[in-house]
Amino acid sequence: MRIFRHVENRELSVCLQSDEIRRSDAVLIATPEYNRSVPSGLKNAIDVGSRPPFQRVWDGLPTAVVSVSPYKLGGFGANHHVRQSLVFLNMPVMQQPEAYLPEVAVMFDDQNRIKSPETRDFLAKVIGSFANWVALIRGEDARARTGQDKRQFENA
């Protein structure tokens, strides 16, 4: 994604990315925490999608945020910092469950699988809740898919 600059004519690559976002049903933001905030690349992507005014690609798009950190707070600061921008852009953000993943450096085994069954179960709950959130916001049938989503993480 290009660095945001306010210009009249947007570059083709930015327009193509914006079109992809417009065709999306939802957005799941997964972010590390840098200095109690989000990486500049993520903030830039949010900013680029917010322009031009009244043509925002983010408007009304159901969203969830998952944050990670090598520390015990699990990216709490990044999670809440990015939510401020999302609320301003009229993105309905899933409120529960909140997804903070602490100590990410020791979360995976040698084959990059999540070690803890509790963490896998929690992530399955997050994904199931997000699927229901998206259906609710989009006015679709909000079927519980927890069992199906849990299987996705059994081998993760």
C-alpha positions in Angstrom: 0.0 0.0 0.0 1.3 3.4 -0.8 1.9 6.1 1.8 -1.1 8.4 2.1 -0.9 11.7 0.3 -3.9 13.9 -0.2 -4.0 14.3 -4.0 -6.8 14.7 -6.6 -6.0 11.7 -8.7 -5.3 8.5 -6.8 -2.8 6.0 -8.2 -4.1 2.9 -9.9 -2.7 0.5 -7.2 -4.6 2.4 -4.5 -7.8 2.3 -6.6 -7.5 -1.4 -7.1 -7.0 -2.1 -3.4 -9.9 0.1 -2.6 -12.1 -1.9 -5.1 -11.0 -5.1 -3.4 -12.1 -3.7 0.0 -15.4 -2.5 -1.4 -16.1 -6.1 -2.6 -15.3 -7.5 0.9 -17.9 -8.7 3.3 -15.9 -7.7 6.4 -12.4 -6.8 7.6 -10.4 -8.7 10.3 -7.5 -6.6 11.4 -4.7 -8.5 13.0 -2.0 -6.2 14.4 1.1 -6.2 16.5 1.5 -3.5 19.1 4.3 -0.9 18.6 4.7 1.7 21.4 1.1 1.2 22.5 -0.2 1.9 19.0 -0.4 0.2 15.6 2.3 -0.1 12.9 2.5 2.9 10.5 1.6 0.6 7.5 -1.8 -0.3 9.1 -2.6 3.3 9.9 -1.6 4.3 6.4 -3.9 1.7 4.9 -6.8 3.0 7.0 -6.0 6.5 6.0 -5.8 5.7 2.3 -9.2 4.0 2.4 -10.7 7.0 4.1 -10.2 9.2 1.1 -11.8 11.0 -0.7 -14.4 12.0 1.8 -17.8 10.5 1.2 -16.3 7.7 -0.9 -14.7 5.9 2.0 -14.2 2.2 1.3 -14.5 1.4 5.0 -18.0 2.9 5.6 -20.3 0.3 7.2 -17.8 -2.6 6.8 -18.1 -5.0 9.8 -14.7 -5.3 11.5 -12.9 -7.2 14.2 -9.5 -6.5 15.8 -7.0 -9.0 17.0 -3.8 -7.7 18.6 -0.6 -9.4 19.6 2.4 -8.5 21.7 5.4 -10.2 23.1 4.3 -8.8 26.5 1.5 -9.8 28.9 -1.0 -7.1 27.8 -1.5 -8.7 24.4 -1.5 -5.5 22.4 -4.3 -3.9 24.4 -3.0 -0.4 23.5 -2.9 -1.1 19.7 -6.3 -2.7 19.8 -8.0 0.3 21.4 -5.9 2.8 19.4 -7.0 1.4 16.0 -10.6 1.2 17.2 -10.7 5.0 17.6 -10.0 5.4 13.8 -12.5 2.6 12.9 -15.3 4.2 14.9 -14.7 7.6 13.2 -14.8 5.9 9.8 -18.2 4.3 10.6 -16.9 0.7 10.8 -19.0 -1.4 13.1 -16.4 -3.0 15.3 -17.1 -6.3 17.1 -17.0 -5.6 20.8 -16.9 -9.1 22.3 -14.9 -11.2 22.6 -12.0 -8.8 22.7 -8.9 -10.5 21.2 -5.6 -9.7 22.9 -2.9 -12.3 22.3 0.0 -12.0 24.8 3.5 -13.4 24.7 3.2 -14.2 21.0 6.9 -15.1 20.9 6.3 -18.3 22.8 2.8 -19.1 21.4 3.9 -21.4 18.6 5.7 -24.8 18.5 8.5 -25.8 16.1 6.0 -26.3 13.3 4.4 -22.9 13.8 1.3 -24.4 15.4 -0.4 -22.8 18.3 0.7 -24.7 21.4 -2.2 -24.1 23.8 -5.6 -25.8 23.2 -7.1 -22.9 25.2 -5.7 -20.4 22.8 -7.0 -22.4 19.8 -10.4 -22.6 21.4 -10.4 -18.9 22.1 -9.5 -18.1 18.5 -12.2 -20.4 17.3 -14.7 -18.5 19.5 -13.4 -15.1 18.1 -13.9 -16.4 14.5 -17.3 -17.8 15.3 -18.4 -14.6 17.0 -17.0 -12.5 14.1 -19.0 -14.6 11.5 -22.1 -13.9 13.6 -21.3 -10.2 13.9 -20.8 -9.9 10.1 -24.2 -11.7 9.5 -25.9 -9.4 12.0 -24.5 -6.2 10.5 -25.2 -7.3 7.0 -28.7 -8.4 7.9 -28.1 -12.1 7.2 -29.1 -15.2 9.1 -26.7 -15.3 12.0 -26.1 -19.0 12.4 -23.7 -20.2 15.1 -20.7 -21.7 13.4 -18.6 -22.3 16.4 -18.0 -26.0 15.8 -17.0 -25.5 12.2 -14.7 -22.6 13.0 -13.1 -24.5 15.9 -12.0 -27.2 13.5 -10.0 -24.6 11.6 -7.7 -24.2 14.6 -7.3 -27.8 15.6 -4.3 -28.2 13.3 -3.1 -24.6 13.6 
